[in-house]
Amino acid sequence: MDIQYVKKQQYWLVALVAAFVAATLTWEHFNGGVISHNLLNNSNYPSISNYWGLLILPTLAWFAAHTVIKRIKLQHNENMSLNTAIPKHVKMGFLIMFCVTVLQSIAWALGRPDLTMYLGLAVLITGLFIPIYRAECILANVLASSVVFGAVIPLIGMLVMASISALSNLVIKPMIVNGLTRLKSVKVTP
């Protein structure tokens, strides 16, 4: 598998996501009209149409695939003639985030906003220790929740959680590890 194959997968992913959004919007159109969602589920705030998903989701899919390709190139030191496949941790991150978000969406659709909140809080707490700021996790979250919440509101929420995760994993955790390493290296002399 070479880089051309992986890039072809990128284009297929974008096309698949665009087809998913188009199918969802077509279904909404013929079943009462395309839905608009209010920020914070409050009718006093402006509503955001699901049509934004046509722009957001394919762009996010392209960005996620592009980012994964860059990470694969960096792992193989720009030598893409090696057997390159999408790493398992990327697939697992996408799949787990997708499943958790589907559960969140189902809980909301069944009238259980408390479960939705608890699952969102679990994702946020998990993000303190596991990097959910990666593009594949953001794509999985926004894609899985776009049917119930549209694309804009989950994107805003996920960007906030991803920022907290990035701060925790890229700044705070290395500072703690570095501090603990320095404490261990300091020898107490009697």
N, C-alpha and C positions, 0 to 999 in steps of 0.2 A: 504494500500500500504506500503510495507516494503522496506528495503534497497536492498534486492535481486531484487525486481521489478525495482527499480531505476537503479541498476547496469545493469540489462538486457536491459533497455532502452539505457544505455551508449553503450553497444555492438551493439545494433541495429543502433544507430546513426553512429557509426564508419563504420559499414557495408554499410549503406545507402550512406554515403559520399564517401566511396571507390567505390561503384557501380556507383555513379554519375560521379566521375572522370574517371572511366574506360569507361563509355558510351560516355563521352565527347571526350576522346582520341580516341576511336574507330571511332566515327563519323569524327573527324579530319583526322584520318588515311585514311579513305576511300573517303575523299573529298579534296584531294590535299596534304595530309601529315600533320603531327603534327606541329603545329605552334610554332615558337620561337619568343620571344619578346626581343627587345633591351632596355637596360636601358635608361630612359628619352626619349624614342622614337627616339634615335639617332643611326644611323647605324655605327658610329665610335666606339660605345661601344659594349661590348660582348653581344651576344644574349643568352637568357635563354629559354630552351625548356619547353613546357607544361608538359613533362613527370615528372618534379619535383613535380607536383600536386599529383602524386601517393604516394609520401612520405609525403609531407607537409600537405595536407588536412585531411587524416585519423588521422595523429598524432595530428593535431590541434583539430579535433573533439574529440579524446580521452581526450586530455588535458582539453578542455572546459567542457566536461561532468564530468570529475574527479574533476575539480574545483567546479562545481555546487554541486556535491555530498558532497564535504568537507564543503561548506557553509551551506548546509541543515543540516549536522551533527552538526555543530557549533551552529546553531539556536536551535536545539533540544537537546543540551547538550549531544551529543553522544547517546541519547536514540532514536534509529531508529525504535522502535516498534510502535511509534506514526504514525498517518496517515500523510505520507510525500508525497508531490507532488512537482513537479518543481514549484517554486514560480512564481507568475504572472509577477513580475518585470523582471525576467530572460527571460521569454517568450516574453514579450513586448520589452525588449532591443534587443533581437535577431531579432524579426520581424521588428522593425522599422529600425534597421541598415541594415538588408537584403533588405528592400524595397528601402531605400535611395540609397544603392549601386547598386541595379538593375537599378534605374533611371540614376545613373551615367554611368553605362555600356551602357545603351540604348543611352544616349546622345552622348557618344564617338562613338558608332557604327553608329550613324546617322550623324557623321561629325560635332558635336558640342562640341569641346573641351572646349569652354568657359563655357558651362553649367556644364561640368564635373568638371572644376576647381571651379566654384561657389558652387557646391554641396559639393566638398571636403573641401572647406573653411568653409562652414556651419557646416559640421561634426566636423572640428577642433574647431571652436568657441563653438559649443555645448559641446564639450568635456571639455572645461574649467569649465563648471558648472555641467555637468552630467557625471558620471563615464563611459566613453567608453573604459576604459582600461581593463574592465572585459573580461574574455575569451570568453564568448558567443558573445560579440560585435565584437571581433577580428575574430572569426570564421565566423560570418555572413558576415562581410565585405569581407574577403578573398574568401569565398565560392561563394558569389554572383558575384564577379568580376572575378572569375577564368576562366569563359567561354570567356570573352573578353580580359583580360589582363594576363592570366596565374595565377599561384599561388604565385610565388616568388615576383614579383613587388608589388602587393597589400599587401603582408605580410610585406615587408619592409616599405611601406608607412604607413600601419596601426600601426606597431610597433612604428614608430616615433610619430604618433598622440596619441597613447595610452600612450607613455611615457610623453608627454606634459599633457595629461589629468590626469595621475597619479600624476604628480608633482603639478598640480593645485589643485586637489581634496584632496590629502593626505598630502600636505605640506603647500602650500600657503593659501588655504581656512581655515584650522585650525588655522594658525598663525593669520589671520585677525580676525576670530571669537574670539580667545583667547585675542587678543589685544583690541577688542571692549568690551569684557566682563570685562576686567581689567579697561578700561576707565569708564565704567558705575559703577563699584564697588568703584571707588575712589570718595569720597565725598569731595566736596570743602568746606572747613571750612572758615567762614567769619572772 
